[in-house]
Amino acid sequence: MEKRKRNAGEGLLRQRKDGRWEGRIVIGYDDKNLPITKNVTSKSKTECERKLRELRDSLSEDIVKSSDDVTFGEWIDKWYRDYVKPFVKPKTQIDYENHIYKHIIPEIGKIKLKELTQADLQKFYARLKTNGRLIHVEKRGNGVSNKLVRGTHVICATALEKAIQEGLITKNPAKGCKLPPKKAKEMQVLTPDEMQRFIIQAKADGYFELFVLELCTGMRR
């Protein structure tokens, strides 16, 4: 039996034991954060893929038509599939999907797009920072890195900005959120052996006095 799993938000295509092909797509999440799906079936793989695309397109149209009821999870899933995924590399897709399907949708995906507030996002970022780690908790602690929080914010803000362009909302609730600072890069200190090799090369290049002055005093240009 052939089975091929597609990326989150794009659906699942598989051949059943009876020989028919089945396509399934996530349309939302229940109270336990378990996916709610719709499916299509066909005798051939090609026909099933066509039906699955049509189902996905119809769901996208429904989002625009019923903008009062669309959730943030439904919108950010559509935004990623339509405006991001086709234009980024597979490695970047994985990064987006980790943010969207492991953190954003499970945490705040059920909130209606038009009702999402800056406070909702701020509380979400705070939860990520204090208790958002899903793996390696014992080794790295309960909270995620500042970089992940900031990356999550960029994704949310960009998706919401597109929602404004589509006429689904009038303002971006992500603007003005307080974010953790960027981690400063650690100073790289030369070892004694590295310093000796550096001075030898500086002599050969005619910059010996200049670099010795800099190494000994910390003076900048």
N, CA, C and O of each residue as an XYZ file, in Angstrom:
884
protein
N       0.850     -1.197      0.000
C       0.000      0.000      0.000
C       0.884      1.244      0.000
O       1.762      1.383      0.851
N       0.660      2.126     -0.928
C       1.450      3.353     -1.013
C       0.841      4.412     -0.116
O      -0.378      4.583     -0.081
N       1.688      5.120      0.605
C       1.206      6.154      1.516
C       2.168      7.328      1.476
O       3.378      7.146      1.612
N       1.646      8.517      1.292
C       2.502      9.685      1.233
C       1.912     10.788      2.093
O       0.786     11.228      1.862
N       2.663     11.231      3.077
C       2.184     12.284      3.957
C       2.688     13.629      3.488
O       3.880     13.798      3.231
N       1.790     14.583      3.377
C       2.174     15.922      2.958
C       2.373     16.809      4.183
O       2.050     16.427      5.308
N       2.905     17.985      3.940
C       3.171     18.913      5.024
C       1.885     19.351      5.703
O       0.805     19.318      5.112
N       2.023     19.763      6.961
C       0.872     20.214      7.734
C       0.162     21.341      7.004
O       0.797     22.244      6.459
N      -1.168     21.277      7.002
C      -1.943     22.296      6.330
C      -2.212     21.986      4.875
O      -3.097     22.596      4.274
N      -1.472     21.049      4.285
C      -1.671     20.711      2.876
C      -2.506     19.450      2.719
O      -3.144     19.258      1.683
N      -2.513     18.589      3.729
C      -3.359     17.417      3.681
C      -2.594     16.118      3.588
O      -1.363     16.087      3.605
N      -3.360     15.044      3.488
C      -2.791     13.700      3.448
C      -3.379     12.950      2.259
O      -4.584     13.001      2.014
N      -2.524     12.258      1.531
C      -2.977     11.474      0.381
C      -2.492     10.045      0.567
O      -1.302      9.809      0.776
N      -3.429      9.080      0.490
C      -3.023      7.683      0.693
C      -3.931      6.755     -0.106
O      -5.045      7.112     -0.491
N      -3.415      5.554     -0.340
C      -4.208      4.535     -1.015
C      -4.721      3.552      0.030
O      -3.942      2.998      0.805
N      -6.029      3.339      0.049
C      -6.638      2.471      1.050
C      -6.487      0.999      0.659
O      -6.063      0.678     -0.451
N      -6.839      0.122      1.585
C      -6.728     -1.313      1.349
C      -7.635     -1.784      0.219
O      -7.332     -2.762     -0.465
N      -8.759     -1.077      0.026
C      -9.674     -1.479     -1.047
C      -9.225     -0.985     -2.425
O      -9.906     -1.222     -3.423
N      -8.069     -0.294     -2.479
C      -7.532      0.168     -3.760
C      -7.891      1.598     -4.111
O      -7.268      2.187     -4.994
N      -8.889      2.174     -3.437
C      -9.283      3.542     -3.720
C      -8.308      4.513     -3.052
O      -7.648      4.181     -2.067
N      -8.236      5.727     -3.617
C      -7.382      6.764     -3.053
C      -8.202      7.712     -2.191
O      -9.339      8.046     -2.526
N      -7.626      8.135     -1.098
C      -8.305      9.046     -0.176
C      -7.411     10.263      0.090
O      -6.221     10.127      0.375
N      -8.015     11.456     -0.009
C      -7.319     12.691      0.332
C      -7.995     13.320      1.532
O      -9.222     13.337      1.628
N      -7.195     13.834      2.442
C      -7.741     14.402      3.677
C      -7.016     15.697      3.995
O      -5.805     15.800      3.794
N      -7.752     16.689      4.492
C      -7.157     17.987      4.810
C      -7.685     18.479      6.154
O      -8.852     18.273      6.490
N      -6.815     19.127      6.912
C      -7.197     19.685      8.217
C      -7.954     20.988      7.988
O      -7.493     21.864      7.257
N      -9.129     21.107      8.625
C      -9.928     22.327      8.470
C     -10.051     23.100      9.773
O     -10.607     24.198      9.793
N      -9.535     22.536     10.865
C      -9.629     23.212     12.153
C      -9.194     22.285     13.271
O      -8.651     21.207     13.031
N      -9.445     22.725     14.512
C      -9.033     21.959     15.683
C     -10.157     21.953     16.710
O     -10.858     22.951     16.877
N     -10.331     20.800     17.412
C     -11.380     20.695     18.416
C     -10.893     21.216     19.758
O      -9.808     21.789     19.853
N     -11.703     21.013     20.802
C     -11.383     21.535     22.127
C     -10.123     20.926     22.720
O      -9.524     21.498     23.630
N      -9.719     19.773     22.212
C      -8.518     19.104     22.711
C      -7.313     19.322     21.791
O      -6.291     18.645     21.904
N      -7.463     20.292     20.874
C      -6.413     20.616     19.905
C      -6.130     19.470     18.937
O      -5.043     19.392     18.364
N      -7.103     18.585     18.754
C      -6.970     17.516     17.766
C      -7.529     18.005     16.433
O      -8.526     18.727     16.414
N      -6.907     17.627     15.323
C      -7.332     18.150     14.021
C      -8.713     17.661     13.593
O      -9.059     16.497     13.797
N      -9.496     18.557     12.998
C     -10.772     18.232     12.373
C     -10.512     18.182     10.870
O      -9.937     19.115     10.309
N     -10.931     17.103     10.220
C     -10.573     16.921      8.813
C     -11.798     16.739      7.909
O     -12.883     16.383      8.369
N     -11.597     16.991      6.618
C     -12.544     16.645      5.562
C     -11.800     15.780      4.562
O     -10.590     15.926      4.389
N     -12.520     14.873      3.898
C     -11.819     13.983      2.983
C     -12.553     13.824      1.652
O     -13.750     14.088      1.540
N     -11.797     13.385      0.657
C     -12.336     13.078     -0.667
C     -11.785     11.714     -1.065
O     -10.732     11.304     -0.576
N     -12.490     11.007     -1.948
C     -12.031      9.695     -2.410
C     -12.179      9.588     -3.924
O     -12.992     10.286     -4.530
N     -11.380      8.706     -4.528
C     -11.439      8.486     -5.968
C     -10.752      7.165     -6.306
O      -9.981      6.629     -5.510
N     -11.047      6.649     -7.505
C     -10.423      5.395     -7.942
C      -8.954      5.591     -8.324
O      -8.147      4.672     -8.182
N      -8.607      6.795     -8.810
C      -7.231      7.038     -9.254
C      -6.558      8.099     -8.391
O      -7.216      8.954     -7.797
N      -5.234      8.023     -8.336
C      -4.452      8.981     -7.569
C      -4.574     10.386     -8.154
O      -4.719     11.361     -7.416
N      -4.515     10.484     -9.481
C      -4.593     11.792    -10.136
C      -5.913     12.483     -9.854
O      -5.944     13.679     -9.565
N      -7.005     11.734     -9.936
C      -8.325     12.299     -9.691
C      -8.472     12.710     -8.229
O      -9.092     13.728     -7.919
N      -7.897     11.909     -7.340
C      -7.973     12.223     -5.917
C      -7.197     13.503     -5.607
O      -7.646     14.325     -4.809
N      -6.041     13.671     -6.233
C      -5.254     14.893     -6.043
C      -6.037     16.108     -6.525
O      -6.010     17.166     -5.895
N      -6.744     15.945     -7.662
C      -7.546     17.053     -8.193
C      -8.664     17.429     -7.224
O      -8.895     18.608     -6.955
N      -9.357     16.413     -6.703
C     -10.431     16.666     -5.743
C      -9.914     17.316     -4.472
O     -10.579     18.169     -3.883
N      -8.717     16.905     -4.051
C      -8.133     17.468     -2.836
C      -7.795     18.943     -3.047
O      -8.007     19.767     -2.158
N      -7.267     19.270     -4.229
C      -6.973     20.680     -4.536
C      -8.255     21.507     -4.553
O      -8.287     22.624     -4.037
N      -9.310     20.952     -5.148
C     -10.580     21.673     -5.205
C     -11.156     21.888     -3.815
O     -11.713     22.945     -3.520
N     -11.018     20.874     -2.961
C     -11.496     21.000     -1.588
C     -10.732     22.101     -0.866
O     -11.324     22.930     -0.175
N      -9.409     22.101     -1.032
C      -8.582     23.112     -0.384
C      -8.944     24.514     -0.897
O      -9.037     25.461     -0.116
N      -9.147     24.636     -2.213
C      -9.503     25.934     -2.782
C     -10.863     26.406     -2.279
O     -11.049     27.592     -2.005
N     -11.806     25.487     -2.159
C     -13.141     25.869     -1.683
C     -13.090     26.327     -0.233
O     -13.811     27.243      0.164
N     -12.234     25.683      0.556
C     -12.088     26.087      1.959
C     -11.467     27.474      2.042
O     -11.830     28.277      2.901
N     -10.521     27.751      1.136
C      -9.897     29.076      1.112
C     -10.920     30.144      0.754
O     -10.914     31.234      1.326
N     -11.807     29.828     -0.202
C     -12.862     30.772     -0.594
C     -13.822     31.003      0.555
O     -14.278     32.125      0.775
N     -14.134     29.929      1.300
C     -15.051     30.062      2.438
C     -14.480     30.994      3.496
O     -15.224     31.718      4.157
N     -13.144     30.978      3.661
C     -12.519     31.846      4.644
C     -12.789     33.310      4.310
O     -13.118     34.100      5.195
N     -12.649     33.672      3.033
C     -12.873     35.051      2.626
C     -14.347     35.424      2.741
O     -14.680     36.529      3.169
N     -15.233     34.498      2.357
C     -16.665     34.785      2.362
C     -17.203     34.934      3.780
O     -18.112     35.733      4.006
N     -16.671     34.191      4.731
C     -17.184     34.232      6.097
C     -16.133     34.809      7.034
O     -15.784     34.199      8.045
N     -15.629     35.995      6.686
C     -14.522     36.587      7.439
C     -14.890     36.888      8.886
O     -13.999     36.972      9.731
N     -16.168     37.052      9.197
C     -16.572     37.313     10.575
C     -16.318     36.110     11.467
O     -16.077     36.260     12.665
N     -16.371     34.925     10.891
C     -16.232     33.702     11.685
C     -14.864     33.052     11.575
O     -14.557     32.150     12.355
N     -14.033     33.478     10.633
C     -12.755     32.813     10.430
C     -11.859     32.999     11.652
O     -11.782     34.089     12.218
N     -11.195     31.938     12.044
C     -10.282     32.003     13.183
C      -8.887     32.409     12.722
O      -8.566     32.348     11.536
N      -8.077     32.817     13.670
C      -6.694     33.172     13.338
C      -5.946     31.949     12.827
O      -5.099     32.065     11.941
N      -6.254     30.765     13.384
C      -5.615     29.536     12.918
C      -5.933     29.230     11.474
O      -5.051     28.832     10.714
N      -7.195     29.413     11.081
C      -7.584     29.180      9.689
C      -6.887     30.167      8.753
O      -6.424     29.803      7.671
N      -6.824     31.421      9.196
C      -6.203     32.422      8.334
C      -4.705     32.194      8.188
O      -4.185     32.252      7.074
N      -3.989     31.934      9.298
C      -2.535     31.814      9.195
C      -2.154     30.546      8.424
O      -1.096     30.496      7.796
N      -3.011     29.529      8.470
C      -2.787     28.323      7.665
C      -2.927     28.659      6.179
O      -2.092     28.261      5.367
N      -3.982     29.390      5.829
C      -4.185     29.792      4.432
C      -3.060     30.718      3.976
O      -2.538     30.570      2.871
N      -2.688     31.676      4.831
C      -1.618     32.627      4.481
C      -0.318     31.883      4.186
O       0.370     32.186      3.211
N       0.012     30.915      5.026
C       1.249     30.167      4.815
C       1.198     29.372      3.507
O       2.143     29.410      2.719
N       0.095     28.653      3.278
C       0.007     27.795      2.093
C      -0.025     28.599      0.797
O       0.558     28.180     -0.203
N      -0.703     29.757      0.803
C      -0.896     30.521     -0.431
C       0.194     31.561     -0.694
O       0.551     31.812     -1.845
N       0.719     32.164      0.369
C       1.603     33.307      0.182
C       3.058     33.058      0.586
O       3.931     33.864      0.265
N       3.324     31.969      1.274
C       4.681     31.731      1.764
C       5.282     30.446      1.203
O       6.341     30.475      0.576
N       4.615     29.333      1.427
C       5.187     28.026      1.107
C       5.667     27.887     -0.336
O       6.748     27.340     -0.555
N       4.911     28.359     -1.328
C       5.373     28.164     -2.720
C       6.656     28.921     -3.059
O       7.274     28.667     -4.092
N       7.054     29.847     -2.190
C       8.166     30.743     -2.553
C       9.400     30.585     -1.665
O      10.359     31.344     -1.811
N       9.396     29.616     -0.747
C      10.559     29.435      0.125
C      11.106     28.018     -0.017
O      10.410     27.120     -0.490
N      12.345     27.827      0.394
C      13.000     26.539      0.293
C      12.445     25.558      1.323
O      11.889     25.983      2.335
N      12.587     24.249      1.082
C      12.066     23.233      2.014
C      12.528     23.430      3.456
O      11.745     23.245      4.388
N      13.797     23.805      3.646
C      14.301     24.012      5.001
C      13.577     25.160      5.692
O      13.282     25.094      6.885
N      13.294     26.216      4.928
C      12.561     27.354      5.478
C      11.111     26.977      5.741
O      10.513     27.460      6.702
N      10.540     26.121      4.901
C       9.175     25.646      5.117
C       9.061     24.941      6.466
O       8.096     25.146      7.201
N      10.041     24.118      6.783
C      10.032     23.395      8.055
C      10.029     24.369      9.226
O       9.324     24.161     10.214
N      10.824     25.436      9.110
C      10.892     26.435     10.169
C       9.534     27.116     10.353
O       9.058     27.269     11.478
N       8.918     27.521      9.248
C       7.587     28.135      9.322
C       6.585     27.172      9.961
O       5.810     27.561     10.835
N       6.607     25.926      9.523
C       5.619     24.958      9.997
C       5.795     24.633     11.467
O       4.812     24.384     12.165
N       7.030     24.631     11.950
C       7.259     24.423     13.380
C       6.628     25.544     14.194
O       6.009     25.295     15.228
N       6.785     26.775     13.729
C       6.191     27.916     14.431
C       4.666     27.863     14.375
O       3.987     28.001     15.393
N       4.140     27.660     13.158
C       2.692     27.776     12.957
C       1.911     26.613     13.547
O       0.933     26.818     14.266
N       2.344     25.383     13.243
C       1.530     24.218     13.592
C       1.865     23.604     14.954
O       1.095     22.805     15.486
N       3.010     23.980     15.509
C       3.360     23.469     16.833
C       3.124     24.486     17.950
O       2.955     24.109     19.110
N       3.112     25.768     17.602
C       2.964     26.793     18.636
C       1.770     27.718     18.400
O       0.902     27.839     19.264
N       1.721     28.370     17.237
C       0.720     29.418     17.028
C      -0.700     28.866     17.020
O      -1.543     29.304     17.803
N      -0.968     27.907     16.139
C      -2.336     27.381     16.026
C      -2.801     26.684     17.302
O      -3.912     26.956     17.755
N      -1.997     25.792     17.908
C      -2.471     25.170     19.154
C      -2.744     26.169     20.277
O      -3.622     25.933     21.106
N      -2.007     27.282     20.319
C      -2.144     28.235     21.423
C      -3.240     29.276     21.186
O      -4.073     29.508     22.062
N      -3.242     29.900     20.013
C      -4.187     31.001     19.781
C      -4.966     30.833     18.478
O      -5.599     31.775     18.003
N      -4.919     29.641     17.909
C      -5.581     29.410     16.630
C      -7.090     29.488     16.673
O      -7.720     29.749     15.648
N      -7.690     29.267     17.838
C      -9.152     29.254     17.934
C      -9.764     30.646     18.062
O     -10.973     30.812     17.903
N      -8.938     31.634     18.344
C      -9.454     32.994     18.480
C      -9.860     33.517     17.105
O      -9.124     33.357     16.131
N     -11.037     34.142     17.032
C     -11.475     34.686     15.753
C     -10.515     35.771     15.292
O     -10.032     36.570     16.095
N     -10.247     35.792     14.004
C      -9.293     36.730     13.444
C      -9.644     38.171     13.810
O      -8.767     38.952     14.178
N     -10.925     38.519     13.709
C     -11.349     39.890     13.979
C     -11.332     40.227     15.469
O     -11.404     41.399     15.840
N     -11.237     39.204     16.327
C     -11.248     39.438     17.771
C      -9.869     39.316     18.408
O      -9.717     39.560     19.605
N      -8.866     38.941     17.622
C      -7.510     38.802     18.151
C      -6.986     40.173     18.572
O      -7.080     41.138     17.814
N      -6.435     40.257     19.779
C      -5.957     41.530     20.308
C      -4.455     41.489     20.582
O      -3.833     40.427     20.600
N      -3.900     42.666     20.793
C      -2.496     42.751     21.181
C      -2.259     42.021     22.493
O      -1.211     41.403     22.683
N      -3.222     42.089     23.394
C      -3.101     41.398     24.683
C      -3.032     39.886     24.489
O      -2.273     39.208     25.182
N      -3.819     39.351     23.552
C      -3.780     37.909     23.264
C      -2.385     37.501     22.806
O      -1.843     36.493     23.260
N      -1.815     38.285     21.913
C      -0.486     37.975     21.397
C       0.577     38.137     22.478
O       1.495     37.323     22.577
N       0.454     39.190     23.291
C       1.435     39.422     24.347
C       1.436     38.283     25.363
O       2.499     37.850     25.809
N       0.261     37.800     25.726
C       0.158     36.673     26.660
C       0.727     35.400     26.031
O       1.375     34.598     26.703
N       0.478     35.230     24.747
C       1.013     34.072     24.013
C       2.531     34.082     24.022
O       3.156     33.058     24.297
N       3.131     35.226     23.724
C       4.590     35.324     23.726
C       5.149     35.060     25.127
O       6.196     34.429     25.275
N       4.444     35.549     26.151
C       4.898     35.329     27.530
C       4.848     33.845     27.889
O       5.738     33.337     28.572
N       3.804     33.150     27.427
C       3.706     31.703     27.691
C       4.822     30.949     26.980
O       5.402     30.014     27.533
N       5.119     31.365     25.744
C       6.220     30.731     25.025
C       7.527     30.880     25.800
O       8.299     29.931     25.935
N       7.754     32.078     26.301
C       9.008     32.377     26.969
C       9.152     31.639     28.304
O      10.265     31.308     28.714
N       8.034     31.381     28.977
C       8.094     30.738     30.294
C       7.811     29.244     30.256
O       8.328     28.493     31.082
N       6.984     28.802     29.290
C       6.573     27.394     29.323
C       6.253     26.854     27.934
O       5.339     26.044     27.778
N       7.000     27.298     26.922
C       6.635     26.919     25.562
C       7.480     25.831     24.933
O       7.202     25.415     23.808
N       8.505     25.356     25.629
C       9.378     24.349     25.020
C       8.668     22.998     24.962
O       8.051     22.567     25.935
N       8.765     22.336     23.802
C       8.087     21.049     23.599
C       9.041     19.870     23.721
O       8.600     18.757     24.009
N      10.333     20.081     23.509
C      11.321     19.003     23.594
C      12.544     19.489     24.368
O      12.768     20.692     24.505
N      13.335     18.536     24.873
C      14.576     18.835     25.607
C      14.323     19.747     26.806
O      15.155     20.592     27.136
N      13.168     19.573     27.456
C      12.813     20.440     28.581
C      13.783     20.271     29.743
O      14.199     21.258     30.351
N      14.146     19.030     30.057
C      15.033     18.782     31.185
C      16.402     19.418     30.980
O      17.038     19.860     31.937
N      16.848     19.462     29.736
C      18.176     19.987     29.438
C      18.178     21.499     29.275
O      19.119     22.166     29.706
N      17.125     22.055     28.651
C      17.132     23.476     28.296
C      16.119     24.320     29.050
O      16.080     25.538     28.876
N      15.291     23.687     29.894
C      14.300     24.442     30.638
C      12.958     24.494     29.937
O      12.818     24.001     28.818
N      11.973     25.087     30.587
C      10.594     25.098     30.092
C      10.352     26.135     28.990
O       9.500     25.933     28.126
N      11.089     27.229     29.018
C      10.841     28.301     28.072
C      11.651     28.170     26.789
O      12.687     27.506     26.760
N      11.161     28.814     25.725
C      11.868     28.810     24.448
C      12.829     29.995     24.400
O      12.814     30.847     25.288
N      13.648     30.045     23.381
C      14.635     31.108     23.242
C      13.989     32.424     22.821
O      12.881     32.446     22.284
N      14.702     33.518     23.074
C      14.244     34.828     22.610
C      14.087     34.844     21.097
O      13.176     35.477     20.564
N      14.985     34.140     20.408
C      14.947     34.092     18.944
C      13.649     33.456     18.453
O      13.054     33.942     17.492
N      13.200     32.373     19.099
C      11.963     31.716     18.674
C      10.755     32.626     18.920
O       9.850     32.700     18.090
N      10.748     33.316     20.065
C       9.636     34.230     20.356
C       9.579     35.338     19.305
O       8.510     35.662     18.788
N      10.727     35.906     19.001
C      10.770     36.988     18.018
C      10.384     36.478     16.621
O       9.692     37.169     15.874
N      10.833     35.276     16.278
C      10.462     34.697     14.986
C       8.973     34.429     14.891
O       8.360     34.645     13.845
N       8.391     33.956     15.988
C       6.942     33.714     16.028
C       6.178     35.015     15.838
O       5.170     35.060     15.132
N       6.665     36.062     16.469
C       6.016     37.377     16.341
C       6.058     37.871     14.893
O       5.067     38.400     14.388
N       7.186     37.703     14.236
C       7.316     38.150     12.844
C       6.302     37.435     11.958
O       5.682     38.052     11.092
N       6.136     36.128     12.178
C       5.175     35.351     11.392
C       3.758     35.849     11.638
O       3.003     36.074     10.693
N       3.396     36.022     12.908
C       2.047     36.499     13.240
C       1.801     37.881     12.648
O       0.754     38.131     12.052
N       2.774     38.780     12.816
C       2.606     40.150     12.344
C       2.463     40.204     10.830
O       1.651     40.966     10.305
N       3.258     39.390     10.125
C       3.207     39.396      8.658
C       1.886     38.818      8.150
O       1.297     39.343      7.205
N       1.425     37.738      8.779
C       0.139     37.153      8.392
C      -1.009     38.121      8.649
O      -1.946     38.200      7.855
N      -0.942     38.849      9.744
C      -1.993     39.812     10.068
C      -1.958     41.011      9.122
O      -2.999     41.573      8.782
N      -0.764     41.395      8.704
C      -0.655     42.501      7.752
C      -1.300     42.113      6.421
O      -1.941     42.939      5.770
N      -1.126     40.857      6.024
C      -1.763     40.390      4.795
C      -3.281     40.346      4.952
O      -4.014     40.602      3.997
N      -3.746     40.026      6.141
C      -5.192     40.013      6.395
C      -5.785     41.408      6.234
O      -6.926     41.556      5.796
N      -5.010     42.429      6.587
C      -5.459     43.807      6.370
C      -5.594     44.083      4.877
O      -6.577     44.673      4.429
N      -4.584     43.644      4.106
C      -4.611     43.851      2.654
C      -5.800     43.145      2.009
O      -6.346     43.622      1.014
N      -6.203     42.000      2.581
C      -7.336     41.246      2.035
C      -8.681     41.774      2.536
O      -9.734     41.270      2.145
N      -8.643     42.782      3.394
C      -9.879     43.369      3.897
C     -10.543     42.572      5.000
O     -11.722     42.784      5.287
N      -9.817     41.662      5.622
C     -10.403     40.824      6.681
C     -10.383     41.523      8.039
O     -11.271     41.296      8.861
N      -9.387     42.364      8.281
C      -9.298     43.148      9.514
C      -8.854     44.555      9.147
O      -8.399     44.788      8.027
N      -8.982     45.501     10.084
C      -8.658     46.898      9.785
C      -7.346     47.349     10.409
O      -6.771     48.341      9.962
N      -6.855     46.651     11.427
C      -5.578     47.036     12.045
C      -4.827     45.788     12.498
O      -5.417     44.724     12.688
N      -3.535     45.935     12.665
C      -2.667     44.810     13.018
C      -2.436     44.779     14.523
O      -1.728     45.636     15.051
N      -3.023     43.801     15.229
C      -2.853     43.738     16.683
C      -1.436     43.387     17.125
O      -1.112     43.507     18.307
N      -0.589     42.956     16.193
C       0.788     42.607     16.561
C       1.666     43.841     16.743
O       2.729     43.763     17.359
N       1.225     44.978     16.208
C       2.027     46.190     16.336
C       2.040     46.672     17.777
O       0.997     46.782     18.422
N       3.245     46.959     18.271
C       3.370     47.470     19.636
C       3.624     46.415     20.681
O       3.787     46.741     21.857
N       3.663     45.144     20.281
C       3.936     44.085     21.264
C       5.376     44.214     21.772
O       6.292     44.535     21.014
N       5.549     43.959     23.061
C       6.882     43.990     23.660
C       7.532     42.619     23.470
O       6.934     41.589     23.782
N       8.761     42.621     22.956
C       9.450     41.382     22.642
C      10.732     41.253     23.447
O      11.311     42.259     23.856
N      11.185     40.019     23.681
C      12.467     39.828     24.364
C      13.598     40.358     23.495
O      13.492     40.328     22.269
N      14.679     40.844     24.099
C      15.771     41.444     23.324
C      16.539     40.410     22.524
O      16.547     39.221     22.843
N      17.184     40.899     21.476
C      18.085     40.030     20.722
C      19.288     39.697     21.592
O      19.784     40.543     22.336
N      19.751     38.459     21.489
C      20.906     38.036     22.269
C      22.160     38.635     21.667
O      22.417     38.489     20.472
N      22.951     39.320     22.511
C      24.191     39.927     22.035
C      25.206     38.847     21.693
O      25.295     37.828     22.378
N      25.967     39.073     20.636
C      26.990     38.119     20.246
C      28.141     38.152     21.238
O      28.582     39.221     21.658
N      28.625     36.965     21.610
C      29.737     36.886     22.538
C      31.026     37.350     21.867
O      31.244     37.113     20.679
N      31.889     38.025     22.664
C      33.172     38.488     22.158
C      34.088     37.301     21.904
O      34.206     36.408     22.743
N      34.729     37.296     20.756
C      35.676     36.251     20.406
C      37.076     36.652     20.874
O      37.639     37.624     20.370
N      37.643     35.911     21.834
C      38.960     36.214     22.399
C      39.986     35.250     21.809
O      39.764     34.040     21.771
N      41.118     35.802     21.346
C      42.174     34.982     20.778
C      42.933     34.242     21.877
O      43.191     34.796     22.946
N      43.286     32.986     21.603
C      44.147     32.232     22.511
C      45.585     32.725     22.321
O      45.879     33.377     21.319
N      46.487     32.426     23.268
C      47.888     32.837     23.100
C      48.503     32.355     21.788
O      49.227     33.101     21.129
N      48.217     31.102     21.406
C      48.753     30.580     20.141
C      48.195     31.344     18.952
O      48.931     31.671     18.021
N      46.895     31.630     18.977
C      46.281     32.376     17.880
C      46.839     33.786     17.798
O      47.045     34.315     16.705
N      47.087     34.403     18.963
C      47.642     35.749     18.989
C      49.053     35.774     18.398
O      49.414     36.699     17.669
N      49.851     34.740     18.723
C      51.217     34.678     18.197
C      51.216     34.554     16.680
O      51.985     35.225     15.993
N      50.323     33.666     16.149
C      50.235     33.500     14.699
C      49.759     34.786     14.033
O      50.192     35.136     12.935
N      48.858     35.481     14.724
C      48.325     36.738     14.193
C      49.436     37.783     14.077
O      49.532     38.486     13.071
N      50.279     37.880     15.119
C      51.364     38.863     15.113
C      52.389     38.542     14.029
O      52.900     39.439     13.358
N      52.684     37.241     13.866
C      53.630     36.832     12.827
C      53.123     37.246     11.450
O      53.884     37.757     10.627
N      51.845     37.024     11.207
C      51.258     37.400      9.920
C      51.219     38.912      9.764
O      51.411     39.432      8.664
N      50.967     39.632     10.882
C      50.934     41.100     10.835
C      52.294     41.654     10.447
O      52.383     42.632      9.705
N      53.373     41.018     10.956
C      54.727     41.446     10.588
C      54.953     41.265      9.089
O      55.499     42.138      8.414
N      54.519     40.110      8.587
C      54.712     39.812      7.169
C      53.948     40.788      6.287
O      54.388     41.105      5.182
N      52.806     41.265      6.770
C      51.962     42.160      5.975
C      52.282     43.631      6.197
O      51.727     44.497      5.522
N      53.200     43.925      7.168
C      53.589     45.309      7.410
C      52.677     46.075      8.344
O      52.724     47.305      8.380
N      51.819     45.349      9.128
C      50.892     46.009     10.047
C      51.213     45.697     11.502
O      50.346     45.818     12.368
N      52.465     45.293     11.782
C      52.833     44.809     13.107
C      52.532     45.842     14.198
O      51.839     45.531     15.167
N      53.050     47.074     14.047
C      52.897     48.082     15.098
C      51.425     48.424     15.349
O      50.989     48.592     16.488
N      50.684     48.520     14.257
C      49.266     48.879     14.374
C      48.492     47.840     15.176
O      47.745     48.179     16.094
N      48.678     46.567     14.818
C      47.895     45.517     15.477
C      48.388     45.236     16.897
O      47.583     44.879     17.757
N      49.676     45.387     17.165
C      50.166     45.227     18.539
C      49.544     46.285     19.438
O      49.163     45.999     20.574
N      49.443     47.508     18.926
C      48.811     48.597     19.686
C      47.357     48.261     20.001
O      46.875     48.480     21.112
N      46.672     47.723     18.995
C      45.246     47.373     19.189
C      45.098     46.223     20.165
O      44.222     46.258     21.028
N      45.951     45.187     20.044
C      45.852     44.016     20.916
C      46.164     44.366     22.361
O      45.547     43.826     23.279
N      47.110     45.258     22.568
C      47.571     45.572     23.915
C      46.691     46.602     24.623
O      46.602     46.599     25.851
N      46.054     47.467     23.873
C      45.289     48.549     24.501
C      43.776     48.442     24.297
O      43.003     49.063     25.027
N      43.348     47.640     23.284
C      41.915     47.582     22.983
C      41.449     48.792     22.194
O      40.249     48.978     21.995
N      42.386     49.618     21.741
C      42.027     50.820     21.003
C      41.325     50.472     19.692
O      41.715     49.531     19.002
N      40.297     51.231     19.359
C      39.573     51.032     18.109
C      40.035     52.066     17.090
O      40.690     53.054     17.422
N      39.671     51.802     15.832
C      40.043     52.776     14.798
C      39.358     54.115     15.053
O      39.549     55.061     14.289
